[in-house]
Amino acid sequence: ADAYGSDRDTQKDDPTLDEDILAFWLAAAEVADGLGDISLHTVRIAVMDTGIDATHEELSGRVAAGYDALADAEVRELAAGINSEISASSHGTMVAGLIAAKAFNGIGIAGGAGAFPVELVPIRVLNENGKGKIADIVRGIYWAIDHDIDILNMSFGARLEYYPTALAIAIKDARSQNILPIAAAGNEYGMTWQGYYP
């Protein structure tokens, strides 16, 4: 491995890096370093949301080209390295940061991926108000299936009166291609919701 742990000390330098997360990363990096001369697979994570500001200092260099499922035009590709965020709350960018904000850079937070190789792929399925349609989400999932995505991150949900069959089938199809779907559990601790998807 490319010395993921050898150039790291045991001191955190990201202001809000949790000590337990740091300990986990250092242990994982030590294992990676012990594997010898191998290359770690870059994990492609689709952030299905409002877009990602790839110019953000914590995300620069980690955001690939993506897809705009909301666009009516034929050209739906989101170029790499641009600000594709359309939400005033920057929800997609915030989610991307929680996943993969750069670690050991002395600023902001450190994302869950730490210093390990990840590539964020923005798939815009929510509008500037954070609202979306099942059809656009389904379209985004099938684009992900066709573009070598490893993980689908869906930090959204909706309480529906009906079971969203098309969404369920799309997620099943993604899983059949060894894509790991991760869905929101909600922002309310201790709450149980019936009919909340995905």
Summary of the structure (lengths in Angstrom):
residues: 198
radius of gyration: 17.6
end to end distance: 36.2
largest distance: 53.1
contacts: 584
relative contact order: 0.18
helix: 25%
strand: 18%
